[in-house]
Amino acid sequence: MKDAQPERNRIGDWAYARIRDAILDGELAPGTRLSVPDLARRLDISRSPARESILRLISEGLAEEVPHRGAFVSTVTVGNLIEIYTVRSVLEGLAARLAAERVTPDDVPALNASIDAHRAVLETGDRPAITEADMAFHRLLYRLSENSWLMDSLLRLQSLVRLGMRTTLLAPGSPAHALSEHEQIRDAVVEGNPDAAEERVRHHVDRLREVIRSQRS
């Protein structure tokens, strides 16, 4: 987990990012205790930024405080994922609607590039890379919504989904199917059709939620 440190006034952000990445990459597995002294030692920092990082992770939902025991990496269950996808459906639908309302010709190359990158990595069969390309498309929609509150909420949900997929070992649906749906969402956004953009995103997320639900039984 240790690498080159930034300037002193940015150590807190650096430590938070390193611990967060370690959680999302599986280096710190769900249920792992987040010890302030241990993290400070591993990152070669003082205890204060380590403690602050843990508090930020708790507020983000990636860690949880257990009374009299300390903080632990969160475990996201299948039931949690189903609830998260229900919320995602509504919020991402709104993000897509806003993106379609606010898209400009300058945004189109980025949308097309995201689709092309997703298609290219799909051919490699590299599942982590495919997942990242998939999530990158969604993050682009969040950014195009131009609503920072909405984007922050959706980024938090995306982190929990990523952690949940690692926890449950679930892979929601066919990557090729997801790419096709992304293309349809892209088209609606580029055409400036808010109704279609929202409907297609909600259909996409709802379908994935039902795939997760079916794998639960």
C-alpha positions as CSV (number, residue, x, y, z in Angstrom):
1,M,0.0,0.0,0.0
2,K,3.0,2.3,0.5
3,D,4.2,4.6,-2.3
4,A,5.6,8.1,-2.8
5,Q,4.0,10.6,-0.5
6,P,2.8,14.1,-1.6
7,E,3.4,17.4,0.1
8,R,2.6,17.5,3.8
9,N,-0.6,19.5,3.4
10,R,-2.0,16.9,1.0
11,I,-1.1,13.8,3.0
12,G,-4.6,13.4,4.4
13,D,-6.1,13.2,0.9
14,W,-3.3,10.9,-0.3
15,A,-3.8,8.5,2.6
16,Y,-7.6,8.5,2.1
17,A,-7.1,7.7,-1.6
18,R,-4.6,4.9,-0.9
19,I,-6.8,3.2,1.7
20,R,-9.9,3.6,-0.4
21,D,-8.1,2.1,-3.4
22,A,-6.8,-0.8,-1.3
23,I,-10.5,-1.5,-0.3
24,L,-11.9,-1.3,-3.8
25,D,-9.0,-3.4,-5.3
26,G,-9.4,-6.1,-2.6
27,E,-6.1,-5.5,-0.8
28,L,-8.2,-4.8,2.3
29,A,-11.0,-7.3,2.2
30,P,-14.5,-6.8,3.6
31,G,-14.4,-7.4,7.3
32,T,-10.8,-6.3,7.7
33,R,-10.2,-4.2,10.8
34,L,-9.0,-0.7,9.9
35,S,-6.4,0.0,12.7
36,V,-5.2,3.5,12.9
37,P,-1.7,2.5,14.2
38,D,-1.4,-0.3,11.5
39,L,-2.4,2.0,8.6
40,A,-0.2,4.8,9.9
41,R,2.7,2.3,9.9
42,R,2.0,0.8,6.5
43,L,1.6,4.3,4.9
44,D,4.5,5.8,6.9
45,I,2.3,8.7,8.1
46,S,1.2,10.0,11.5
47,R,-1.9,8.7,13.1
48,S,-4.0,11.8,12.5
49,P,-4.4,11.5,8.7
50,A,-4.9,7.8,9.1
51,R,-7.7,8.4,11.6
52,E,-9.2,11.1,9.4
53,S,-9.1,8.8,6.4
54,I,-11.1,6.1,8.3
55,L,-13.7,8.6,9.2
56,R,-14.1,9.7,5.6
57,L,-14.5,6.0,4.5
58,I,-17.1,5.5,7.2
59,S,-19.1,8.5,5.9
60,E,-18.8,7.1,2.4
61,G,-20.1,3.7,3.4
62,L,-16.9,1.8,2.6
63,A,-16.2,1.3,6.3
64,E,-18.3,0.9,9.3
65,E,-17.8,1.6,13.0
66,V,-18.5,-1.3,15.4
67,P,-19.0,-0.1,19.0
68,H,-16.1,-1.1,21.3
69,R,-14.3,-2.8,18.4
70,G,-13.3,-0.2,15.9
71,A,-13.7,0.4,12.2
72,F,-13.9,-2.4,9.6
73,V,-14.2,-2.6,5.8
74,S,-17.9,-2.8,5.0
75,T,-19.5,-5.9,3.6
76,V,-22.1,-5.2,1.0
77,T,-24.6,-8.0,0.7
78,V,-26.7,-9.1,-2.2
79,G,-29.7,-7.5,-0.4
80,N,-27.7,-4.2,-0.1
81,L,-26.9,-4.3,-3.8
82,I,-30.6,-4.8,-4.7
83,E,-31.4,-1.7,-2.6
84,I,-28.5,0.3,-4.1
85,Y,-29.6,-0.5,-7.7
86,T,-33.1,0.6,-6.8
87,V,-31.7,4.0,-5.8
88,R,-29.3,4.0,-8.8
89,S,-32.2,3.6,-11.2
90,V,-33.8,6.8,-10.1
91,L,-30.6,8.9,-9.7
92,E,-28.9,7.7,-12.9
93,G,-32.2,8.3,-14.8
94,L,-32.0,11.9,-13.6
95,A,-28.4,12.2,-14.5
96,A,-29.1,10.9,-18.0
97,R,-32.0,13.3,-18.4
98,L,-29.9,16.3,-17.3
99,A,-27.0,15.1,-19.6
100,A,-29.4,15.0,-22.6
101,E,-30.6,18.5,-21.8
102,R,-27.1,20.0,-21.4
103,V,-25.0,18.0,-23.9
104,T,-23.1,20.1,-26.4
105,P,-21.3,19.0,-29.7
106,D,-18.0,19.2,-27.7
107,D,-19.3,16.4,-25.4
108,V,-20.0,13.9,-28.3
109,P,-16.4,12.8,-28.8
110,A,-16.0,11.8,-25.2
111,L,-19.2,9.8,-25.3
112,N,-18.1,8.0,-28.5
113,A,-14.6,7.4,-27.1
114,S,-16.1,5.8,-23.9
115,I,-18.2,3.5,-26.0
116,D,-15.2,2.6,-28.2
117,A,-13.0,1.9,-25.2
118,H,-15.7,-0.3,-23.7
119,R,-16.0,-2.2,-27.0
120,A,-12.2,-2.7,-27.4
121,V,-11.7,-4.0,-23.9
122,L,-14.7,-6.3,-24.2
123,E,-12.7,-8.2,-26.9
124,T,-9.9,-8.9,-24.5
125,G,-12.1,-10.8,-21.9
126,D,-10.3,-8.9,-19.1
127,R,-13.2,-8.8,-16.6
128,P,-11.8,-6.1,-14.3
129,A,-10.9,-3.9,-17.3
130,I,-14.4,-4.5,-18.7
131,T,-16.0,-3.5,-15.4
132,E,-13.9,-0.3,-15.2
133,A,-14.8,0.6,-18.8
134,D,-18.5,0.1,-18.0
135,M,-18.3,2.2,-14.9
136,A,-16.3,4.9,-16.7
137,F,-19.3,5.4,-19.1
138,H,-21.6,5.9,-16.2
139,R,-19.2,8.4,-14.6
140,L,-19.2,10.4,-17.8
141,L,-23.0,10.6,-17.6
142,Y,-22.7,11.9,-14.1
143,R,-20.2,14.6,-15.2
144,L,-22.4,15.6,-18.1
145,S,-25.3,16.1,-15.8
146,E,-23.5,19.1,-14.4
147,N,-25.0,18.6,-11.0
148,S,-22.3,18.1,-8.4
149,W,-24.7,16.9,-5.7
150,L,-26.1,14.2,-8.0
151,M,-22.6,13.2,-9.1
152,D,-21.3,12.9,-5.6
153,S,-24.2,10.7,-4.6
154,L,-23.8,8.4,-7.7
155,L,-20.1,8.1,-7.2
156,R,-20.6,6.9,-3.7
157,L,-23.2,4.3,-4.9
158,Q,-20.8,3.2,-7.6
159,S,-18.1,2.6,-5.0
160,L,-20.5,0.5,-3.0
161,V,-21.5,-1.5,-6.1
162,R,-17.8,-2.2,-6.8
163,L,-17.2,-3.3,-3.3
164,G,-20.4,-5.4,-3.4
165,M,-19.4,-7.2,-6.5
166,R,-16.1,-8.2,-4.9
167,T,-18.0,-9.3,-1.7
168,T,-20.7,-11.3,-3.4
169,L,-18.7,-12.5,-6.5
170,L,-21.8,-11.5,-8.5
171,A,-21.4,-10.3,-12.0
172,P,-24.6,-8.7,-13.1
173,G,-25.4,-9.7,-16.7
174,S,-23.7,-10.0,-20.0
175,P,-21.0,-7.4,-20.7
176,A,-22.0,-7.4,-24.4
177,H,-25.6,-6.7,-23.4
178,A,-24.5,-3.8,-21.2
179,L,-22.4,-2.3,-24.1
180,S,-25.4,-2.4,-26.4
181,E,-27.5,-0.6,-23.8
182,H,-24.8,2.0,-23.3
183,E,-24.9,2.7,-27.0
184,Q,-28.6,3.3,-26.9
185,I,-28.2,5.6,-23.9
186,R,-25.4,7.4,-25.7
187,D,-27.6,7.9,-28.8
188,A,-30.4,9.4,-26.7
189,V,-28.1,11.8,-24.9
190,V,-26.4,12.9,-28.2
191,E,-29.8,13.4,-29.8
192,G,-30.8,15.6,-26.9
193,N,-33.8,13.4,-26.0
194,P,-34.2,13.6,-22.1
195,D,-37.2,11.2,-22.0
196,A,-35.4,8.5,-23.9
197,A,-32.1,8.9,-22.1
198,E,-33.8,8.6,-18.7
199,E,-35.9,5.6,-19.8
200,R,-33.0,3.8,-21.3
201,V,-30.8,4.2,-18.2
202,R,-33.5,3.1,-15.9
203,H,-34.2,0.1,-18.0
204,H,-30.5,-0.7,-18.0
205,V,-30.1,-0.4,-14.2
206,D,-33.4,-2.2,-13.4
207,R,-32.3,-5.1,-15.6
208,L,-29.1,-5.4,-13.8
209,R,-30.9,-5.3,-10.4
210,E,-33.1,-8.2,-11.6
211,V,-30.1,-10.2,-12.6
212,I,-28.7,-9.7,-9.2
213,R,-32.0,-10.7,-7.6
214,S,-32.2,-13.9,-9.7
215,Q,-28.6,-14.9,-8.6
216,R,-29.7,-14.4,-5.0
217,S,-32.2,-17.3,-5.2
